[in-house]
Amino acid sequence: MTAKATVLIVDDTPVNIDVLVGILKDDYEVIAAINGQMALNIVRHTPPDIILLDVMMPGIDGYEVCRRLKEDLTTRHIPVIFVTAKITLEEELQGFAVGAVDYITKPVSAPLVQARVRTHLALHDQNRELEHRVRQRTAELQETRLKIIQRLGRAAEYKDNETGLHVIRMSHYSHILAQAAGLGEHEAEMLLNAAPMHDIGKIGIPDEILKKPGKLEAEEFRIMQQHCQIGAEIIGEDSSELLQLARVVALTHHEKWDGSGYPKGLAGEDIPRVGRMVAVADVFDALTSKRPYKRAWSLEEATDYLQRSAGSHFDPELVPLFVQQMERVQQVQARFADKQQGSD
């Protein structure tokens, strides 16, 4: 039996929610939010298949909710239909500009609501099926591309006295965390492919700083921090979805939840979610890997550090998801273990 599609209804008026729920509940799983922030939180934890979104709401209005969803690489695929009482041509164009696929006017017509939802879900399913077929037919090309990306990432790691397997392990950890956090198959796969380039900017950092065995001086650390921007410039601004994602990861994986990271000092949800995921994966692998200057931490030590740093360094919602996947993480560790891996 095929699972029902999930519809998220967002409206600050409970009566309007009740009307739409009554229209859709027999055919779909229906969830609701009474404001924009609640809607964003729901989408982050339980991504729906389609969203019916009121425009005029207190706080974050519908346009801003849609804009944020479409800016996020992990949610921009979800179709958004605006449901509104009044609409001018300018407002309608504004809605389409921020990413909506359609409009429904209030008071709503039950047959029209059902038809619009059914049509856009079908279009969305067709697009996903087409994407799936394209991915199948280009599997060999994608594998080659991934190997190239991994080798570029490994070039930076070798320069930093890291082992080349670091970028492979941390990319798989990022993939595991993305799946645990509810990202779709395509989005999680994209992060697997993009994560290896997170530190590509280290190629542009002088060896005397990158390989310095002791603590960096303030000016040296300032130069080291530039590897994020250098990485973004190496990747460039490109129409490729993969390179767009890789650029975001390179720029944001050193940002911290409390705003104390770099290069921009972003905090909380202002940090792109993919950057927050890679931060967890990158640090975990660094902690559990043996290096000339440190022993490999045990899983217990590393997970304890992640948990203690949740809410300061790391997204407090992502850390427990990662820890819950430790069996899969250990499988990656075993598969891509460094030859010299081990504790002192």
C-alpha positions, -999 to 999 in steps of 0.1 A, spaced: 0 0 0 14 34 -10 19 58 19 -2 89 18 15 122 8 19 147 36 3 182 33 15 210 56 -11 237 61 2 270 74 -24 297 85 -27 319 116 -65 314 116 -76 281 131 -109 281 112 -91 283 79 -69 254 89 -100 234 99 -116 240 65 -85 228 45 -80 198 68 -116 188 62 -111 190 25 -78 170 24 -78 146 54 -94 117 35 -67 116 9 -36 129 26 -17 130 59 -23 166 70 -3 186 95 -7 222 104 13 252 117 -2 285 130 27 307 121 57 309 98 84 300 123 64 269 134 62 259 97 99 262 92 105 241 123 81 214 111 97 213 76 131 210 91 121 179 112 94 164 91 96 175 55 61 174 38 54 166 2 35 199 -4 28 231 15 -4 253 15 8 286 28 -11 317 40 4 350 29 -6 374 56 6 362 89 21 379 120 58 376 124 72 358 94 48 362 65 42 337 38 65 353 13 94 351 37 87 315 47 87 305 10 118 325 3 137 307 31 125 273 20 136 280 -16 170 293 -4 177 261 15 191 234 -8 175 207 14 139 221 12 136 240 -20 122 210 -39 89 211 -18 60 227 -38 44 257 -22 9 269 -30 -1 302 -15 -37 305 0 -48 340 3 -79 362 4 -68 392 -16 -43 392 -43 -31 419 -67 -11 412 -99 20 426 -82 15 403 -51 9 373 -73 41 380 -92 59 384 -59 48 350 -48 60 333 -80 93 353 -77 100 337 -42 92 302 -55 55 294 -52 40 271 -78 4 283 -76 -23 303 -58 -56 294 -42 -79 323 -32 -101 324 -1 -129 314 5 -116 282 -9 -134 258 -32 -131 222 -21 -129 207 -56 -103 234 -66 -81 227 -35 -82 190 -42 -74 195 -79 -45 219 -73 -29 197 -46 -34 166 -67 -19 183 -98 12 197 -81 19 165 -62 17 146 -95 40 171 -112 64 168 -82 63 130 -84 70 132 -122 99 155 -116 114 132 -90 109 102 -112 126 120 -141 155 131 -118 158 94 -106 160 82 -142 186 108 -151 207 99 -121 205 62 -130 216 69 -166 244 92 -154 257 70 -126 290 63 -142 295 101 -148 286 108 -112 310 82 -99 338 98 -120 329 132 -108 329 121 -72 363 106 -76 376 138 -90 361 158 -62 375 134 -36 410 137 -51 408 175 -51 398 173 -14 425 149 -7 450 173 -23 442 198 4 444 172 31 478 159 21 491 195 22 478 197 57 495 165 69 462 148 69 455 114 54 435 114 22 409 91 37 397 119 60 376 135 33 361 102 23 351 93 59 337 127 68 317 129 35 301 96 44 294 108 80 278 139 65 257 116 43 246 95 73 237 126 93 218 142 63 196 110 60 190 109 98 180 146 97 153 138 71 169 151 39 157 134 7 177 108 -12 189 133 -38 198 160 -12 217 136 10 236 122 -20 245 157 -31 260 164 3 280 132 1 295 145 -32 300 181 -20 315 175 14 350 163 2 357 199 -10 351 215 24 388 223 30 399 228 -6 409 264 3 438 251 24 457 248 -9 460 286 -7 474 287 29 512 290 33 529 258 44 546 275 73 512 282 88 494 251 77 521 227 89 531 247 120 533 221 149 525 246 177 497 270 184 491 297 157 497 333 165 468 357 161 479 369 127 486 333 116 452 322 127 436 351 108 454 338 77 443 302 84 407 314 86 409 326 50 408 290 37 370 291 38 368 321 15 397 307 -7 378 275 -10 346 293 -21 366 312 -47 382 280 -60 348 263 -64 334 295 -78 298 306 -85 284 281 -109 250 269 -121 258 234 -110 238 223 -80 267 203 -67 292 231 -69 267 255 -53 264 231 -24 301 226 -22 306 264 -21 282 267 8 299 239 27 334 254 22 322 288 34 302 277 65 316 245 80 337 264 105 308 285 117 296 277 152 260 276 167 268 302 193 283 326 167 319 322 177 330 305 145 344 319 112 346 334 86 314 355 92 305 346 128 271 333 118 249 318 146 221 293 150 199 288 120 216 316 101 242 289 94 231 268 64 220 234 76 245 216 53 273 236 69 261 226 104 260 189 93 295 190 78 308 207 110 297 177 131 311 151 106 344 170 101 352 174 138 342 139 147 366 124 122 394 148 133 389 137 169 388 99 161 418 100 137 454 96 147 478 123 137 515 129 142 506 154 170 477 135 187 463 101 194 429 90 181 401 96 205 378 67 214 342 68 202 331 75 238 354 104 241 344 119 207 307 115 212 310 130 247 327 160 232 300 164 206 273 162 232 291 187 255 295 211 225 259 208 213 244 243 216 278 260 215 298 246 186 272 223 171 235 224 162 220 209 193 194 190 172 219 174 149 243 160 175 219 134 190 209 124 155 245 117 147 252 98 179 221 76 172 238 66 139 270 54 156 267 18 143 267 31 107 295 55 115 317 27 128 311 8 96 325 37 76 354 39 100 362 3 94 358 5 56 380 36 52 405 31 81 439 47 79 466 21 79 482 39 109 449 44 126 448 36 163 452 49 198 484 55 216 
